[in-house]
């Protein structure tokens, strides 16, 4: 028993000696961890304080000029497109033109039953001549009391009837001949020779496109700047060529569906290069802004409710909210937020934040 108690006393003494040593080791370990953690936080703070500057390119703003233009898209049309139709029934005796033929003003395009109507007109003219001669002779005999009043009245009536018949015959003869009212090119032929036609039957479509009309749709805010006679640049992409036109008119009634107004532009087409139905873009100078601040649209950063840019100031990037105006190509007018002499950041601005250190490079 004494041996057992001796062993228990020795084990208890040993445990009392080991426990303080373990606690001291754990305390030293926690101190090391805390020290390391404190060192890491200090290093992170130092890193934040020493932000590496970003390379940017700048452009020094100076007064510039921007021409505000009104641009619209449309299609080309002929100045005139006339459809010639039959006014009387009959057989087509003569056709003078075919598709693509040029016709001049007053040229005969077709004749309908011309020979028959010509004979009827000659007959009516002869009857009128006879009736007029008879009435003149009877009027002379009346003075000598050789003819009665009734005979005079009958002669006068026959003369009136003959005159009316002659007028009708000549009118029908005139209607049998279809003439071109304007010069142009035959765009369509709807009948053949010897074909019988009724009144209203289409014979020819003739277009006059020595002058071209471009019709473009514009918003109501644009038409207020347009004046009749103003010069217009017209780009015909199919021809890869630009033409000069003038404003003919702005139709004063808006389209009910699109709420836009129709602009008509006239273009001289002397060599007939511009064809009907081609797409065209019209550009009209509305206003020229002088001594203005003009920047590239690429320098502008679009945000949810604003537009911003960055300017270089005292070695850092300063964020500015701006307001924009008219646009010309890639250039845009700045109406508020920038001034001449400031250094606009034009390259690298999308990686910046307000107050970011920067390094200006060529």
C-alpha positions in Angstrom: 0.0 0.0 0.0 2.8 2.4 0.8 4.2 1.7 -2.7 0.9 2.6 -4.4 0.5 5.8 -2.5 4.0 6.8 -3.4 3.4 6.2 -7.1 0.2 8.4 -7.0 2.0 11.2 -5.2 4.8 11.2 -7.8 2.3 11.3 -10.7 0.4 14.3 -9.2 3.6 16.2 -8.7 4.6 15.6 -12.3 1.2 16.9 -13.7 1.5 20.1 -11.6 5.0 20.6 -13.2 3.8 20.0 -16.8 0.6 22.1 -16.8 2.2 25.5 -16.3 4.7 24.7 -19.0 1.9 23.9 -21.6 0.0 27.1 -20.7 3.1 29.2 -21.2 3.7 27.6 -24.7 0.1 28.3 -25.8 0.4 31.9 -24.6 3.5 32.3 -26.6 1.9 30.8 -29.7 -1.1 33.1 -29.5 1.2 36.1 -29.1 3.1 35.1 -32.3 -0.2 34.7 -34.2 -1.4 38.1 -33.0 2.0 39.6 -33.9 1.9 38.1 -37.4 -1.7 39.3 -37.9 -0.7 42.8 -36.8 2.2 42.8 -39.3 -0.1 41.7 -42.1 -2.6 44.5 -41.4 0.2 47.1 -41.4 1.5 45.8 -44.7 -2.0 46.0 -46.3 -2.4 49.6 -45.2 1.0 50.4 -46.7 -0.1 48.9 -50.0 -3.3 50.9 -50.1 -1.4 54.1 -49.4 1.0 53.4 -52.2 -1.4 53.0 -55.3 0.5 52.6 -58.5 -0.5 55.4 -61.0 -2.2 54.4 -64.2 -1.0 55.5 -67.6 -3.3 57.8 -69.5 -3.3 60.1 -72.6 -4.8 63.5 -72.5 -6.1 66.2 -74.9 -5.9 69.8 -74.0 -9.3 71.4 -74.7 -9.5 74.5 -76.8 -12.3 76.4 -78.5 -13.5 74.6 -81.6 -16.3 74.7 -84.2 -19.1 72.1 -84.8 -21.6 72.2 -87.5 -25.0 70.8 -86.5 -26.7 68.9 -89.3 -30.1 67.4 -89.8 -30.0 64.0 -91.4 -32.8 62.0 -92.9 -33.2 58.9 -95.1 -35.5 58.6 -98.0 -36.0 57.3 -101.6 -35.7 59.0 -105.0 -38.8 59.8 -107.1 -39.4 61.3 -110.5 -40.5 64.9 -110.6 -43.4 63.8 -112.8 -44.9 60.5 -113.6 -47.8 60.8 -116.1 -50.2 58.1 -117.1 -51.8 58.6 -120.6 -55.2 56.9 -121.0 -57.8 56.6 -123.7 -60.5 59.2 -123.7 -62.7 57.6 -126.4 -63.4 54.0 -127.3 -61.9 52.5 -130.4 -59.1 50.5 -132.0 -55.4 51.5 -131.5 -54.2 52.5 -135.0 -50.8 53.8 -134.1 -48.2 53.5 -131.3 -45.2 55.8 -131.5 -43.1 54.7 -128.5 -41.9 51.6 -126.6 -40.4 50.9 -123.2 -37.4 53.1 -122.5 -38.0 55.5 -125.4 -37.5 59.2 -124.8 -40.4 61.4 -125.8 -40.6 65.2 -126.2 -43.3 67.6 -125.2 -46.1 67.5 -127.8 -45.0 64.2 -129.4 -47.8 61.9 -130.7 -47.8 58.7 -128.6 -50.8 57.0 -130.0 -53.9 57.3 -132.2 -57.3 55.7 -131.7 -59.7 55.3 -134.7 -58.0 58.4 -136.1 -59.0 57.8 -139.8 -62.7 57.3 -139.0 -62.9 60.3 -136.8 -60.9 62.4 -139.2 -63.5 61.6 -141.9 -66.4 62.5 -139.5 -64.7 65.8 -138.7 -64.3 66.6 -142.4 -67.9 65.8 -143.1 -69.1 67.9 -140.1 -66.9 70.8 -141.4 -68.4 70.5 -144.9 -72.0 70.5 -143.5 -71.1 73.5 -141.4 -69.7 75.3 -144.4 -72.9 74.6 -146.4 -75.2 75.6 -143.6 -73.2 78.9 -143.2 -73.4 79.6 -146.9 -77.1 78.9 -147.0 -77.8 81.1 -144.0 -75.8 84.0 -145.5 -77.6 83.7 -148.9 -81.0 83.6 -147.3 -80.1 86.6 -145.2 -79.3 88.6 -148.4 -82.6 87.6 -150.0 -84.5 88.7 -147.0 -83.6 92.3 -147.7 -85.3 91.9 -151.1 -88.4 90.3 -149.6 -87.6 87.1 -151.7 -87.6 84.7 -148.7 -89.8 84.2 -145.7 -88.8 84.6 -142.1 -89.5 80.9 -141.6 -86.8 80.0 -144.1 -84.4 82.3 -142.4 -85.1 80.7 -139.1 -84.7 77.2 -140.5 -81.3 78.1 -142.1 -80.2 79.6 -138.8 -81.1 76.5 -136.9 -79.3 74.2 -139.4 -76.2 76.4 -139.1 -76.3 76.1 -135.3 -76.7 72.3 -135.5 -73.9 72.0 -138.1 -71.6 74.1 -135.9 -72.3 71.9 -132.9 -71.7 68.7 -134.9 -68.5 70.1 -136.2 -67.3 71.0 -132.7 -68.1 67.5 -131.4 -66.4 65.9 -134.4 -63.3 68.0 -134.0 -63.2 67.3 -130.2 -63.4 63.5 -130.8 -60.7 63.8 -133.4 -58.5 65.6 -130.9 -59.1 63.0 -128.3 -58.2 60.2 -130.7 -54.6 61.6 -130.7 -52.6 61.1 -127.5 -49.7 63.5 -127.1 -47.0 63.9 -124.5 -47.6 66.8 -122.1 -44.1 66.7 -120.8 -40.7 65.3 -122.0 -39.7 62.0 -120.4 -39.0 58.3 -120.8 -41.6 55.7 -121.4 -41.8 53.7 -118.2 -44.6 51.3 -119.2 -46.8 50.4 -122.3 -50.1 48.8 -121.5 -51.6 48.1 -125.0 -50.7 46.7 -128.4 -51.5 48.0 -131.9 -54.9 47.1 -133.2 -56.2 46.4 -129.7 -59.6 47.8 -128.8 -59.7 50.1 -125.8 -62.4 51.6 -123.7 -62.4 55.1 -122.2 -60.0 55.1 -119.3 -57.7 52.3 -120.6 -54.1 53.0 -119.7 -51.9 53.5 -122.8 -48.5 54.7 -121.6 -46.7 55.7 -118.3 -44.1 58.4 -119.0 -41.6 59.6 -116.3 -39.7 62.8 -116.3 -36.7 62.3 -114.0 -34.4 65.0 -115.2 -35.2 66.4 -111.8 -35.3 64.0 -108.9 -37.3 64.4 -105.7 -36.1 62.8 -102.5 -38.7 62.5 -99.8 -37.4 62.0 -96.3 -39.1 61.8 -92.9 -38.1 64.2 -90.1 -39.0 64.7 -86.5 -41.0 67.8 -85.5 -37.9 69.1 -83.6 -35.9 69.1 -86.9 -38.3 70.7 -89.3 -38.2 74.1 -87.4 -34.6 74.6 -88.6 -35.4 74.0 -92.3 -36.0 76.7 -94.9 -37.2 76.4 -98.5 -34.3 76.8 -100.9 -31.6 75.7 -98.4 -28.8 73.7 -99.8 -28.8 69.9 -99.1 -26.1 67.3 -99.5 -27.6 64.1 -100.9 -25.7 60.8 -100.7 -26.7 58.1 -103.1 -25.0 54.9 -101.8 -25.8 52.9 -104.9 -23.8 55.3 -107.0 -21.3 56.0 -104.2 -21.7 59.7 -105.1 -22.8 62.9 -103.4 -25.2 65.3 -105.1 -26.2 68.9 -104.3 -29.9 69.6 -103.9 -32.2 72.2 -102.5 -35.1 72.1 -100.1 -38.3 72.2 -102.2 -40.8 72.1 -99.3 -41.8 70.5 -96.0 -45.3 69.0 -96.1 -47.1 70.8 -93.3 -49.2 67.8 -92.2 -47.6 65.2 -90.0 -47.9 61.5 -90.7 -50.7 60.2 -88.5 -48.8 57.0 -87.5 -45.2 58.0 -87.3 -45.8 61.7 -86.3 -43.0 62.7 -88.7 -43.0 65.4 -91.4 -42.1 64.8 -95.1 -39.2 66.8 -96.5 -39.0 67.2 -100.3 -35.6 67.8 -101.8 -34.9 68.6 -105.5 -31.8 67.3 -107.3 -30.8 68.1 -110.9 -30.4 64.8 -112.8 -29.2 66.0 -116.2 -27.2 62.9 -117.1 -30.0 60.6 -115.7 -27.6 58.8 -113.4 -30.0 58.8 -110.5 -32.7 56.2 -111.0 -36.1 56.1 -109.4 -36.4 54.2 -106.1 -32.8 54.5 -105.0 -32.1 55.0 -101.3 -30.8 58.4 -100.4 -29.5 60.2 -97.3 -30.1 64.0 -97.0 -28.0 66.2 -94.8 -28.9 69.9 -94.1 -26.8 72.3 -92.1 -28.9 73.6 -89.3 -26.5 75.6 -87.2 -22.8 76.2 -86.7 -21.5 76.4 -83.1 -18.3 78.5 -82.9 -15.9 78.9 -80.0 -17.4 75.8 -78.4 -16.0 72.9 -76.5 -16.1 69.8 -78.7 -14.8 66.4 -77.7 -14.7 62.9 -79.1 -17.7 60.7 -78.2 -15.2 58.0 -77.2 -14.1 60.0 -74.2 -17.6 60.0 -72.8 -18.6 57.4 -70.2 -22.3 56.5 -70.3 -23.7 55.9 -66.8 -27.2 55.0 -65.8 -28.4 58.6 -65.2 -25.6 60.8 -66.5 -22.6 61.2 -68.8 -19.2 61.7 -67.3 -15.5 62.2 -68.4 -12.2 62.4 -66.5 -9.8 65.3 -66.5 -6.2 65.3 -65.4 -5.7 67.6 -62.4 -2.7 67.8 -60.0 -1.6 64.2 -60.9 -4.9 62.6 -60.3 -8.1 61.9 -62.3 -11.0 64.1 -61.6 -14.5 62.8 -62.5 -16.8 65.3 -64.2 -20.5 65.2 -65.0 -21.2 66.8 -68.4 -24.1 67.8 -70.6 -23.9 67.2 -74.4 -25.5 68.9 -77.3 -25.3 68.6 -81.1 -23.4 65.7 -82.7 -21.2 65.8 -85.9 -19.9 62.4 -86.8 -17.7 61.2 -83.8 -17.6 64.7 -82.3 -20.0 66.0 -79.8 -20.7 69.5 -78.3 -20.3 69.9 -74.6 -22.7 72.4 -73.2 -21.8 72.1 -69.5 -19.0 70.6 -67.4 -15.8 71.4 -69.3 -13.8 74.5 -70.1 -11.0 75.5 -72.5 -7.5 74.7 -71.2 -8.5 71.7 -69.2 -6.8 68.3 -69.9 -9.3 65.7 -71.0 -8.3 62.1 -70.5 -9.0 60.4 -73.8 -7.2 57.0 -73.4 -7.4 54.9 -70.2 -10.4 56.7 -68.7 -12.5 53.7 -68.4 -10.2 52.1 -65.8 -10.2 55.2 -63.6 -12.0 56.2 -60.4 -12.3 59.6 -59.0 -9.0 60.7 -57.3 -7.0 57.9 -59.0 -3.3 58.8 -59.4 -2.3 59.0 -63.1 0.8 59.2 -65.2 0.4 61.1 -68.5 2.1 59.4 -71.4 2.6 60.6 -75.0 
